[in-house]
Amino acid sequence: MTDEEPSAEQETQATAPPAGEPNLRRYRDRASAAFYEVLDSINQVRMDRPGVSDDWIIDWLQREFEVFETEAVALAEFDAKLGAHATLLKSSKVSAAVIYAMLQSDFGTRRECLAAIDSGLRLTPPDVERIRHRHAAEARDPRVARQRRSAKIRSATLSVGSAAPYALKTNSRDLLRLLEAAATREAKMPWPVPGGPKGLMDRIRENAAVVAHFFQATFGERQSPRHRVSALAKKDIIEASFLEAWHVVSDLQRGAYSLDEIRSAFSDPVSSLFQCIAFLAEARSTVPLVRATRIDGTPPRDLLHVDLMAGIGGASLGLETAGFAPAALFEPSINARRILQDNRRVWPVIDGADVGDFLRQCDEISLPSVDLVTSGTIMMPFSPVGKERDYRRIVFEDFVRVARHFRPRALFFGVDLSMMTEANGPCRAEIEKAFDDLGYGSRWIEVKAARAGLPKMEPQFVLVAMSNPAIEKFEMPVILSPVRVSLWHAITRLGPSSLRSEHHDEDLGHWRMVLKTKLGDTLAPAFILPRGKFNLKEWEELGIDISALAEGPPTLDDLSRTFRLTRPMLASIYGFPLLWRLDAALDLERRQIDTTLSPIVAKMVGLALYPLLTGKSLNYEEALMTPLLHWPTRSELYFGPVPPPPLPRPPRIERYRPRRGTSDGS
C-alpha cells in the first residue's frame, strides 16, 4: 500500500458518524452474532443429515430465512470457502456484509481479504469490492484473459481430446461469419446463402446447433442456469464468460434472435451476442462484458398508480419494481384481499362495496394526482351494445369510470388472447372509442414476456392508452439478452415443498430429474382456449391434467402418470415469485389465478412507460433483471434495529385495515 492510499482502518475512522448521531455499533455486533448463529445452524444440519446436498441447504435457507438465492448460495458455500478460517472471522467480529462480499468473490480476493483481517485491519464491504475490482481488472487484461482461456481449453483437451475443442473453435468462427453477414448486409446486396432472410436464419440456427454440440462435448452435458452468470462472474470471469457464451448459443439455436435484433446487437457495444461468439471462436483477446444483476437497477418510485380489480396483486407487484407506488387498490373478492394483505400490509387496499364506494373513499382521503390506472385482472371480451350487460362489460365500464374520475396520464390493462381474434373486432373497436372519447389514444401491444422469464409460450397482449401525442412515442424496448425460464424450472424452483412431507429430502434431486425427463425445456402452453375451455389436449401431452388443481404436490409415483398442478405451481407459471404466499385464502378460486395479469408483463409495460412519464432515462434490461419482491430481507435488516415481531394473521381483514393520516396504522 502506498503513502497516498488511505488504509481501510483510516477510511473507517473518516466515515464515522459525528458526535450527536445515534451509535449503531450495537446493531452491527448483534448482526454479526445472528449471522454466525445461522452458520452454526447450517453446520448442525449437515451433522444431523450426513450427505445432504447444497441444493437442499439452499432451498431450506430460502424457505426458512427468506433470503434471495444468491445469499442462500453464499451461506451454503461458506464451509467450503471460508470454513477453515471461521475462528479468525468470528474472533475479529467480521460483519455479515463483509463475509457475503468475500463469498461472492474469487479466490485471490478472499486470500487478500483474509490476510488483511489477520493483520488486524477492519474491512468494510467497499474495501472488499475494491480488492475484487482490482483482481477483476487483472483478469480482463487481454494477455491474462488469453492465457486463462487457453488454460481452460487445455484442461478440457486433457479430458476429451483435441478434436472437440478444435471443432468448437472452427464452427464458432463459421457462426460468427454468418452473424456478421446478416448484420452488415446492405439492402441491394445478394444474400450470402440461398433462400433469402429465412434461409440465412435457418443456417444460423443449424450452425448454432453444431456449436452447442461441440460445446457440450468439450465442457460436459450439463451447464448452470443463466441467472448464475452474474454470481459466477465475481468468482471466475472466464468460467462466467463460457457460461454466458453457452446460453447465447442456445438462444441462437432456438431462434430467439430475429434478423433485426442481430443487426441491433452488432451496433450495440455492450451486447453479449457477438462478444460471446467471438470469445468461443478465439477471434478476440478480451472476455465478454458479462453483465451482473444489479439491485439498484430499479428506478425510484416517482409515480403513483391505482389498481382496479387488483386480483392477487400481479399488476401492483410488477409495477413496484418499475418506478410506481400504489395509491389505492380495489378488489371486491375477500379471498384475493386476504392475499394482498398477507403479502403487502402497507398496500392501501380500500374495502368498498362497489367502484362507486371505492371512488367516494378515495375522495375522502384526498388521493393525490394519479399517473397510471391499471388492472391486476385481465380484460375479457364482453357482450356487444344492445344485448344484456354481462359481468365482463360491467368490469370494463367501471374501468372507464375510474379513468374518467382520476384522469391519469396513462392507462393499461392485460387482455385475454381471445380479445385479439377477428370475431372480437367490434369489442376492440368499442374499447378504442371509449378511450378516444376521454381524450386518450390507444394501442394494442404484444409483450414478449417469454424473453423476460415468463414460462408461457402464448403471446401476451395489453392495451396502452395515453394522450394522442404521447401514445405515438410509446414502444416496447427490444430485449437483446433474453432470459428464458422453462416450465420445468417454474415448477421445481418451489423448493423442497414440491415433494410430499412423507418423502425423504434426498428424493428431491431424483424428483427433479424425473420431471426434467418428462417436461424437457418446453414452455407452458395456454391454459384457456379462445372459446373459454381448458386446453386439455396440449397439457395431457406433457403428462399434466389441468382440469383441476391438486391439494398437494405430486409424488414420484404420480410423475409416472398424469398429475395435477398445485396453486403455488400455477402461480409460479404465471410469473409470481416464490415468496408470494397464496395460503392466506384456502378457498381461493382457480379463475382468480387464471385471469391474473402476470407481474412480469406489468413490470415490462411499467418500465416502458416510466421514461415517457418522468422524462428520465433508464437501462431497460438492467431494470428488468431486478428481481420481483425486492424488499429488505433478514440479512439486510441486520444493519438496523431488530424488526418488530410479525403481526398475527387477522381472522377478519377489516380489523387490521390501515387508516390514512396516522403513523402506526391504528
N, C-alpha and C positions, 0 to 999 in steps of 0.2 A: 504493500500500500504506500503510495507517495505522500509527501507532506501536504500536497494541495488537496487530497481527497480526505474528507472527514470520515472518521470511523463510525461504525454502526452505533457505538455507545454515545459518541458525541452527537449524532443525529437524533437519538432518542431523547437526550437531555435537551436538545434545542427545541424539540417539539413538545416538551412537557407543558401541561396546562398552566397558565399563570395563576398567581395566588388569588383565592376567592372563588375559583371554579370548583365544582364537585370533583372529588378524587375517586376515580373508577378502578383503582388498583384492586380493591377487594373483589370486584366483579371479575376482573381478569384472573385472579387466583381461584375464584370459585369456578370459572370456566375451565381452567386447566384441570382442577380436581375432577369435575364432571367428565371431561374428555378422557382422562385416564381411567375413570370408572367404566366408561364404555369399552375401552380396550381390554380391561380386566374381564368384562362380561364376555367379550369375544373369545378370549383365551379360555375361559371356563367352558364355553360352549364347545370349543374344539376338544377340550379334555373329556367332556361328557359324551361327545359324539365322535369317536375316532374315525377318521376318514371322511368327515363331512367336507363337501366341496365349497370352493369360494363362491360359486353361483348361489348356493343355498344361503351362505352368510350374507351375500349382497341383498338377496330378496328379503331375508329376515331383518336386516338393518333398515331397508326401505319401509317395511311394514311396521316395525316396532318403534323406530326413531324418527320416521317421517323425514328422511333426508333425500336429496337428489341422488341419482345413480352414480354420478361422479364422486360424491362424498362417500357413498357406501363402498365403491370400489377401492377408494383410498384407504378406508378403515380396514377393509378385508386384506389389503396388501401390506399393512403395517408390519406384521410379524415377519414377512419375508424380506422387506426392505430395510426396516429400522428396528426390528425386534432385538437384535444384538446390542443396540445402543439405548434400549428403553430406560435403563438405570441412569444413564447420563442425562437423557432428556427430562426424566422426572425430577432428578435432583436439581437440575438447572431451571426448573419451572418454565420450560419452554411452552409457549401458548399453543392452543389448538390450531389457530390460523397459520402459525409458522410450520407446524407439523403437516398440515394439509398441503401447504405450498411445497414442502420438501417431498412429500409422497407423490405429487404430481410433476416432479422434476426428474431430470436424467441423473444417472449415477454420478457423473462428475460434479453436478451441483450439490447433490446430497453429501458427497465426500467433503467438499469445501465448506459447506454449512456446518457439518459435524466438527470439523477442525476448528472453526471459529467458536462454536459453542464450548468445545473442550478447553479453549484458551481463555474462557471467561467472558466473551462478548455476548451481549444480549441482542439477538437478531429480531427483526420485525419482518412481516410479510414483504414490504417493499425491498428489504435487503435481499431476501431470497429471490425475488423477481429480477433484481439487478444482476445477481450472480447467474441466474438461469439465462437471461438475455445475452450475457457475455458468452456463455457456453453455446447458446443457440447461434449467435453470430459467427462463432468459430466453425460450427457445423455447416452453416450456409456458405462459407467460403468456397469458391469454385474448386480449389485444389483439394480441400478436405472432403467436400461433397463427392468429388470424383473418386477419391480413394475409398471412402466408406461405401459408396455404391458398388465399386469393383469388389470390395471385400465381401459384400452381401452376395454378389453373383458368384464369386469363387466358392463361398461356403455352400451355396446351392449346388454348384458343379460337383463338389466332392460327394454329395449325396445322390444326385440323379444323373450325373454325367454331363458332358458339354453340349449334347445335341439339343436338348430342350431350351437352355438359356440362349444358345445361338439362334434358334428358330424364333424365340420370343423377340429378340432384338431385330432380326431381319423383317419379320412380319409387322412389328410395330413401326418400322420405317416405311413399309408399304402403306400402312394405315395412315400415317402422318401425311404422306404424299397425297392420298385420296382426300383427306380433310382439307389440306391446303388448296387442292384443285377446286374443291367445292366452294371454298371461301373466297377465292380470288378470281373465279371465272367472271368475265365481263359478259354483258348482255348479248353481244353478237358473236361471241366465241363459240366454237363447237364444244359439245360435252365430251369430257375425257373418256367416257365409257358409253357403249350403246345403250339405248333406252331412255336417254334424257335424264331429267332430275330423279325420276323413280328408279331408273337403272343404277344411277350413282349412289342413291341412298341404300338400295339393296346390296350393292357391292361393299359399301362401308359396313353394313351390318354383318355380312359374311366374313369380311376381314377381321372385324372385331371379335367374332366368334372364334376364329383361329387364334387370335392373340390371347383370348381368355383361356383357351385350351392349353396353350403352352405356358401361360402364367401359372395355372393350377399344376401342370406337370413339373414346373420348376419350384414353386413355393408351397405346394400342398393343395388339397381339395377344399379345405375349409378356411375361410377368411373371416376376420372380425367384421361386425356390422359397421355401417358408415358413421354412426354417431360416436364411435370410439376414436375417430381420427384425431379430433382436436385434443383429447386427453393424451393420446399416444404421441402427438407432436411435442408435448412438453418433455417427454422422456427420451424419445429417439426420433429425430426428424426424418431419417432415412426410412425407417420402418413405416412411419406415417405417410411418407411420400409414396411408397409402394402400395400401401393400403388404399390411399386416395386414387392412385392410378388404376387399381383393380376395379374400383367402383365406377370410375369414368368409363372404362372398357365395357363393364356390364351395362351401363346406360346406353352406350352405342349399340351394343348387341341387341338390346330390347327395342331400339328405335326411339329412345326417349328424346333425342335431339332432332328437331326439324332442320331443313336446309337454312332457313332464316336464322335460327338460333346458332348454327355453326358459323355463319357469317358474323353474327354479333360477337360470338366468343373469340373469333380471330382478331377483331379490332379491340377487344377488351383486354388490357394488360394484366388484370388480376384474375381472368377466367382460368379455371383449372383444366379445361378441356385440352387445349394444345400443349400446355405445360406438362401435363401428366403423360401424354402420348410421347412427347419428345423425351421425357425422362426415361421411359421404358426403351425408347429407340437409341438412347445414349447420344442424342443429337444436340444436347445442351449439357453444360457442365454444372449448372446450379440445380438445386432442388425446387420442386413446385412451391408456389405460395400457398401452403396449407392454411386454410382459414380456421381459426379457433372459434368455438362457440362463445359468444360474449353475452353476459347477462345484461350489461349496460347498453345493449343494442335496442332495448325497449325505449321508445320515445316517452317523454314526460306526459303525464295525464293532463293536458291542457284543455281538453274538450269534454263536454257533458252530453250524455245520451239518455233517452227514455226508451225502455224496453217494454213493448206491449205484447201480451201473451208470451211472457218470458219462458214458459215451459220449465225445463230442468236446468236452464242457465247457459245454454250453448252460446247465444249471441253475446251476452254480457261477459262471459268468461273469455271469449276470444278478443273482445274489444278492450278489456282491461290491460292487455299487453300490446295494444295498438294505439295508445295515447288517449283513451276515452275512460272517463269515470262515470258510473251510473248516477243519474239524478233521481230517477224513480223507476221502479219495476212494477208491472201489474200482471198478476197471474190468478185466474179465477179458481184453479184447481188447488184444493187444500193439500193433496199429496205432493204436487210439484212445489208448492210454497214451503213445505217441510224440508224438501231437499235444498232449496235455495237458502233457507235459514240455517240448516245444518252445516253447509259448506261456507257460507259467507254471512255471518251475523251482522256485518257492517253494511251490507247492501240495503238500500232503502226500499224494501218490499212493502208496497202500500196495499192494505187489505180493503177491497171495495166490492160492493155487490155487483157492480157493472162498470162500464167505461165512464158513464156519467158521474158516478160516485167517485171514481178514480180522479177525474179531472177536477171535481169540486175539492177534493182533499189537496190536490196539487196547488190550487189557487189559495187555499187556506194557509199553506206553509210558504207561500210566496216563492215558488220554484224559480230559480234563476233562468237566464236565457239558455235554451237548449240548442245544441249544434247538430244533433242527429236523432232521428226517430227510427227504431228498428224493431224487429220481432224475433224472439227466440224460437218461434214455431213457423215452419214453412207455410206458405200460402198455397192452398189447393184450388183447383178450378171450381167456380161456383155457377149457380143457375143463371140463365140469361134473364134480362129485364122482361117483365111481364109474367114470369112464372112465380110460383110460390117461393118466398125467400127462405133459403136453407141456411144452416149454421155457417157454412163457409162464406156466403155472401155477407152475413152479419159481421163476421170477423174482418173482412176487407172494409166494409163501411165504417166499422169502429176505428180501423187504422187511418182511414181518410179523415175521420172526425178528430183524431188526436193530432194528425199533421196540420189540420186547419187551426187547431187550438194553439199549438206551440210555434208554428211557422219556423221549423228548423232550417238550417242551411243545406241539409242533405237528408235523404231517406234511403233505406234499402231493406229488403227482406228476401229470404230464400223462397224459391218456388219449387213445387213438385215437378218432376220430369214430364208428367202428362200435360202440364201447362204449356209446354213448347210444341205440342202436336198441332197439326193443321186443324183438327176438329175444335180445338180451343182457341182458335184465332179470334173469334168475337169476344171471348173473355179477356184476352190480352189487349184488344183494342179498347174495351171499356175501361180497363185499368189505366192505360195511357191517357185516355180522355179525362179521367178523374183527376189525374195529377196535372194535366195541362190546364184544367180549369182553376187549379190552385196556383198556377204560375211556374210549375216545375216541368222541365224537360226530363224524359225518362229513357232509359236504355236497358235492354235485356243483355246480360253479360254472362258468358260461360267462365266459371272459375275452375282452373285446372288444379284442383286441390290434391289430386294424387301425386303431383310433383312436389307438394309440401308436406307429405307424410300422412295423408288420409288414405287408409287402406281400402278404398272403394273404387271400382272401375267405372261406375256410372257417372256421366257428366253432372256437374253441379251448376245450377243456374240461379242467378239473383236478378232482381230489378233494382237499379240505382236511379234515384231522381235527385236532380239539383236544378238550380236556376239555369235558364237556357244558355247563357254564355259559358257557365262553368261545366255543364254536362258534356260539352264538346271536347273539353280538355281531359276528361276522365278516361284513363286507360288502366287495365290491369298489367303491372310490370311483368316482363318475361323472367322466369326463374332459370338462370343459366346453370346452376348447380343443383339439380333436383335431388330431393330426399325421398326415397321410396320405402314404404312400410308395407309388408305383405300381410295377408290375412293371418298367417301363422304367427307372425310377430305380434300382431294386435291381440291375439288370444293368449299367447304364452307370456307376454310381459306382465300379466297379472300376478305372477309370482307363485309361491307355494300354495296359495289359496285355490289354484286351478286343480289341485288334487283333493279328493275327499279326505276328511280328517282321519279315517281309519287306515290310510295308507302311510307307509314309511316315507320319510323325507328323501331317502336315496332313490325312490322311484321317480322323482321329479324329472331328472335328466332323461330317463327312459321314456317317460310320458311325453316329453317334448319331442324326442326323436321319432316316436311313433306318429305323433301328429304332424311332424315335418314331412314324413314319408307320405302321409295321407293328403296333405294340402299343397306341398311344394311351395313355390314362390308366387302363387297366384294372388290376385286382388279379390276382394269380396264382390260378388255380383250384386245386382239390385235386389232389395228385399221385396219391394212392391212393384208390380207391373203397372203400366199406364192405366189399365181399367180398374185398378184397386185390388187385384187379387195378389196373393203371395206368389213369389217366383219360386215355386217348389221344385221345379224340374232342374234348374241350374244348381241349386243348393244340394239337391239329392245326389247329383253327380260328384259333389265334393264329400258326400257322406254325412251331410248335416240336414236335420229336419228343422225348418224354421216355422212350422205351423203353430208351435207353442214354445214357451221358454221353460227351461229346467229349473228346479229348485236348488240343485247343487251341481257342481262341476262334474263332467264325465270321468269315469274311471278308465283304467287301462283296458278293461274288458269292453266298455262302451265304445272305445275308439275302433274296435274291430268291426263295428256295425254302425248304423246311422245313429248319431247322437244329437242332442239339442244344446243350444247355447244358453248361458245364464245371462242375467241382466247386466252384471259387470262386463262380460264379454261383448254383449251387444253395444253397450256404451263405449267400450274401447274401440270397436269397429267404427263408430261414429266420430271418433277423434277425441273423446274425453280422456283426460289424464287418469293415471292410476289412483291418485289421492282424491278424486272427485267421488264422494260417497253417495250411494243410492239407497242405503239401508234405512234411512230415516222414514221412508214411506214403504211399508211392507206390501201394501196393496197398490203400488204404482202400476198404472195400466201400460200395456205394451205399446199402444198407439202414441203415448206421450214420449216414448223414446224414438219410435219410427218417424214421427213428424217433427223432431227437433232439428234446429239448424246446427250444423257441425261447428264447434268453436274454431276449427282450423279455417273454415270458409269465412267466418265472421272476422277473424284476425286478418286474413288476406285482403278482404274488402276494406276493413278499417285502416290498414296501413296504406292502401292505395288512396284513400280519402284524406288521410292526415296532411300530406303536403298541400293539397288544394284548400283545406280549411284553415290551415295555420300559416301558410307561406314559408314553412320551414322544410328544408330538405332532410332526407334520411336515407340510410343504406337499407334498401328494402329487404335484401336477402339476409343481411345481418340481423335486422329486427325480426324477420320471420323465423330465424333459428332460435330466438329466445324462447325457452320452454314456457308452456302454459302453466298456470298456477304458481307464478313466481312470487311467493310470499315468504317472509322470514321463516326459515326452518330453525330447529332447535340449535343447530350448530352456529347459526348466525345470532341467535338470542343469547349465546354465552357471553357476548361482549357488552351486554346491558343488564339491567335489573332482571331478576328472576321473574318470568312471566307469571301472571296470576293463574290459579288452577282453572281448568275449563268449567264452564257453567254446566249444570246438569241439563239433560235434554228435556225441554218443556213438554208436558203432556198435551198442552194446547198452545198453538203457535201465537195466539193473541196475547197471552200473558207476558211474553217476552218481546213484544213488538217495540223496537226503539222509537222514541219520540224525539222529534227535532227540537233544537233550542236548548238542550241540556247536554252536559259533558259526560255524564255517566250513563245515559240511556234510560234513566228511570223517570 
